[in-house]
Amino acid sequence: MTTGDRMRNWNGGANINVSCVLCNEPLETVEHLFFECSYSAEIWETLMKGVLLDKLTVKWEELMRIMRDSSNGKMKQFIIKYAFQTSVYMIWRERNRRRHGEMASTTSLLIKLIDKNLRNKLTLVQREGDMDIGKGMVYWFSTR
């Protein structure tokens, strides 16, 4: 990902804004953008506090470890990974929109969009007959 820290190395970083356009942190890194930035942390924490409980974190390496941990069970692991994937996509898209001068979206809007996307995916999986993940919608609503 072409985050601020990587852009800084282009042509010596002259005239390149390397700060986080979501929270104005002086240097944007992957770790910062996902999910140490106050904007993205609010999104991640709101979506995942009921799923991850005491394992809730905004640290990239810890999230990678959680996503590799199969002890959560297939359904919960699917929700964690899909929420992560969708959040990263939506936050990256929002970041790029802002970098290109488009109007900013609120965290509450992104939370609603990610939640809707996850519910749609869970509905699709349920309709396809995957019994292990099919109960995911009930679980997801129980974490709200």
URTAHU-V267530 format. One record per helix or strand. SS is the DSSP state (H for helix, E for strand). FROM is the first residue (numbers start at 0). LEN is the number of residues. If there is no record, write none. Layout:
SS_FROM_LEN, SS_FROM_LEN
This chain:
H_3_4, H_9_4, H_29_7, H_37_18, H_59_9, H_69_3, H_73_26, H_106_21, H_130_4, H_135_7
